[in-house]
Amino acid sequence: MTDSAAAGLARPVRPSRPRRFRDPTAESATVKWALVALALAFLLLVLFLPLAAVFGEALRRGWQVALESVSDPDALSAIRLTLLVAAIAVPLNCVFGVAAAWAIAKFEFKGKSFLITLIDLPFSVSPVIAGLVYILLFGAGSFLGPLLTSWGMQVLFAVPGVVLATIFVTFPFVARELIPLMQEQGTGDEEAALSLGASGWQTFRHVTLPNIRWGLLYGVLLCSARAMGEFGAVSVVSGRLRGETVTMPLHVEILYNEYNFVAAFAVASLLALLALATLVLKALLERVYERDRSAGPGH
């Protein structure tokens, strides 16, 4: 063995340094602020500027004109009908959403995947098509339409048609909020309550409902906002009878087509305020939910 080989064997081997893995969320300050600026610019362009334009146009002739536009008899009728339709559609969707989520999350049965697909149907079907479906079901050329008319019940071009169309486009919201939540929670709590002698109703009221209350409230908020802002399906089935079947979104379009821009934007600003109130309530619910979750199961 040569001297150089012996020296190589005698040289101490340096221990390899452990590889340092880069945190994927640790970006440079330049990248971080560039992304924040991009997000803010996008929100400014597609959200804040349009909202500011709506309120600015509504107040272009002063507060007095805007208040007169909102307090007009046709506008008040549209506001009342919008709130009435939401007050009917949202509770019905809550009942359906809880029942559907309970069935899908807690039981196994044939057709479960098909039921989930049907729940998602309004997300993929145009609201206008939904309105046309009700025209086919309750129109003059259908079987149900003349039958219900003979009984003194009118669906199309009346409040029941507006309610049905709104229910169709909004029923997935509560169910879609509750299904993943109840699937994640499983059935352990309910089984424990039943084993201790609780009835089915007691189990639902004292175990299931408290576990899903935040998801249910969030779904109700989304459902309410969608119900008050629905346009396409309601436009098809309502007949646009002023003072009878015109909701706030339809009233805005009618005023705009009549070139009454200030009144149209005044009612639109009221819809925008309802949407902003929904966002505020959503943020408050999220804060209360995070505080409740951090407090532990006993709170």
Buried (B, 14 or more C-beta within 10 A) or exposed (E): EEEEEEEEEEEEEEEEEEEEEEEEEEEEEEEEEEEEEEEEEEEEEEEEEEBEEBBEBBBEBEEEBBEBBBEBEBBEBBBEBBBBBBEBBBEBBBEBBBEBBBBBBBEEEEEEEEBBEEBEEBEEBEBEEBBBBBBEBBBEEBEEBEEBBEEEEBBBBBBBBBBBBBBBBBBBBBBBBBBEBBEEBEBEBBEEBBEEEBEEEEBBEEBBEEBBEBBBBBBBBBBBBBBBBBBBBBBBBBBBEEEBBBBBBBBBBBBBEEEBBBBBBBBBBBBBEBBEEBEEBBEEBEEEBEEEEEEEEEE
